[in-house]
Amino acid sequence: QVQLVESGGGLVTAGESLKLSCAVSGGTFSNYAVAWWRQGPGKEREFVAVISHTGGTVRVTDSLKGRFAISRDDAKNTVNLQMNSLKPDDTANYYCAAARFISSPTMSTRYPYWGQGTQVTVSS
């Protein structure tokens, strides 16, 4: 059974940066692709980014390219999400999710393992 725990969220001012981390345990880290999702108030869950089990493939949703970047640290069994130039519209609960396969990375139902979420609030 895989467990994921997010950290790094908080309250920031527009234009600032945050780095979120997802710690993975209970499984072989290199067997899993890991994605970041977010859900803002009154909004549907939105795909943010994904990284393959080897780190060889990364994908960031078009609207966030250039500001957000995903990476994995195999030595620490963590996946990070670097968020730069934050905007109030980025305010959301951010979740990491893991799956063995990423044939449909933008479908939330393809991820059987989810973290509890970490809140990011960006003020203007």
N, C-alpha and C positions, 0 to 999 in steps of 0.2 A: 504494500500500500504506500502510495506516494503522498507526502505532505509538502505543502508550499506555504511559506510565510513571507508576506510583503513587509517592507519597512521603508522609511525615508520620507513619508508624506508629511505635510504640514501646511502652515499658512504663510504665503509669500506675497510680495507685491509684484504687479505686472512688470515684466522685463527681467525678472530674476530667474535663477535656474534651480533645479532640484535633480537629484539622482535617487531613483527608487531601486531597491534591491529585492530580489526574490530568492530566498533560501530553499533549496530542494533537499528533501531527505526521504528515507524509506524505500528508495529504489536506486538503481544504477543511473547516475546523472546523465551519462553519455547516451543512454537509450531513449531519451525524451527530448522532443522539441518543446520549447517553452514560448508562450505568447503573453503579451500584455493586452488587456482590455480595459475599458473604462465606461462608467455610467454616471452621467450627470443628472442633476435633479430634473425630474419630469422627462427624461430622455431614455431612449432604448440603449441597450448595451452596444458599445462600439468597439470594433477591432482597432488596435493601435499598432502592434508590431509583433513579429514572430522571428525566432531564430531556430535553425535546424539542430538536430542532435549533435552534429559535428561542428556547428558554427559556420559551415560553408555556405549556407544560404540565409540571407536576412531579407526581411520585407517590412517596410513601414508604410502605413496607409498614406495615400497621396497628399492629403491635406496637412499632414504633419512632417513630411519629408523636409529636411533642412533644419528642423528644430529639434526633432526627437531622434535618438539613436539607441539601438538595442545591442547588447553584447553579452557574452557569457564568459565566466571565469571558471574553468574546469577544476582548478586547484582548490577553489573555495565552494564549489557546487552552488554557484549563484548565477543568476541572470539579472542584468542591470538595465535600467531605462534612464538614459540621460535626457533631461527635458530642459531646453534652453528657451530664452525669450518668451517666458510664459505669459499667457493672456487670460483674462477672466473667463473666457469660454472654455479654457482647459480645466476648470473646476469640475471635479468628479471624484468618485471612488475608483481607484485603480486596482485591478486584479491581475494576478498572474495565473496562468493555466498551463497544464502540461498534457502531452499526448505522445504516444509512440509513433503516430503517423500524422503527416500534415498535408494529405492530399487535398483537403479543403480547409485551409488555415483560417479563413474568415467566417467559418460556421462555428458558433459557440458550442453546439451540441457534439462536436468532434473532440472536445476536451473533457475527459472524465475526471480530471483532478484540478481543483481550484483552491486558491488561497482565500483568506478572509477579507482581503482588501485593505488598502490604505488611502486615507482621504487626502486629497490635494485641493486646497482652496487658494485661489488667486484673486487678490483684491485689486481694484483700480486706483 
